């Protein structure tokens, strides 16, 4: 894939034309844009008109569709705004507005104020024209660097707030869009990409804009080439390039949670990411607000939706690079969600571990869940078991174990999945039926208050043992077995019988 750079005369750029962004921008493929710290000098008179080759074959990423390309474009738009205005990712909340002839998506920040009172400073926008099928993404206070043309050229690597790391996304987006017949062009850093517009035109625009700022006119959906960056995709008058269908653009927006996402009441925010309870998003995985997987091709599907704040995607953007790290993040999300929302969320997690343990939501959970969370899970299970006279056992133990629980422990057997059982055993929170019986055998003697009632009960019990002539003399001991057995639970260890006393 190549970039054609051609000089333009000053008369080609007009100030008030509706197509200003489109007629002034040269075809380009670039990745990322840097926040403005110091003005970038591109040696404007030293870049000759020529074709620059990027070394990308037209058949690269053959399974990518325009929606995948838009994901990369949106990722760069979002990362650029977060970096330029030093925003926190959780405060990134674009506003969607659909008008008769266009769709406007704007990002304002309440803590950044304009010259006059407003909902917040405008940091950038996305505009889609229904009439001509043209898409424009604009970042305020952003510029392009020359190294952005190189594969792997990026300023985002190692920055946790930002989603991009590979240094190729926008170049691949350009390749895919052009392969599908869409025009793809950028303007930034005093350039209509690499060949400058005439300074007198830019200076005149700067004077007009400066007067507007001094007059208190709020920033509108316009792009200033000396301090902003804009990218346009789609058709343009007098050029080859097809329109973006309205339905296609709406489907592209589904690659992000930021725009028309789930109801806030269906999202639980944590420090590790978001748990999405809305069933519409079931099985979908997002990384920092951008779709990684919709679950359609996953070997192990997800039951819930997630927006992860940590981790990296692989080169094809289809999955996370480290399954172990992903498992840790998911455990962290559920852990905090349970702490904040209690049993409603805890029961959902236990259901995953018990009845859906093969799903991706709880992959490696039995070895990643920390002890405090395991104790919370066990306490919930124990409460249910106590109320319903259950005794838990591993589902792999078989029918003999169930018979032992019924006959020896006088409880109803209740199976646990292997991962859940292994988790509880890892922290010694649960016992086997045999361990439960042995624990009762070693119970401490109880201090019995020998009231008249107690004496009569003991006498009646001992008398009943004498009714069987086959039994030898048996000594009766009363012990405090605690939760090792029900009240008056007994076990015969010839020539002694132990009886459990449970006091309220």
Secondary structure by P-SEA (a helix, b strand, c coil): cbbbbbbbccccccccccccccccccccccccccccccccccccccccbbbbbccccccccccccaaaaaaaaaaaaaaaaaaaaccccccbbbbbbbcccbbbbbbbbcccccccccccccccbbbbbcccbbbbbbbcccccccccccccccccccccccccccccaaaaaaaaaaaabbbbbcccccccccccccaaaaaaaaaaaaaaaaaccccccccccccbbbbbccccccbbbbbbcaaaaaaaacccccccccccccccccccbbbbcccccccbbbcccccccccccccccccbbbbbccccccccccccccaaaaaaaaaaaaaaaaaacccaaaaaaaaaacccccccccccccccccaaaaaaaaaaaaaaaaaaccccccccccaaaaaaaaccccbbbbbbcaaaaaaaaaacccccaaaaaaaaaacccccccccaaaaaaaaaaaaaaaccccccbbbbbbbcccccccccbbbbcccbbbbbbbcc
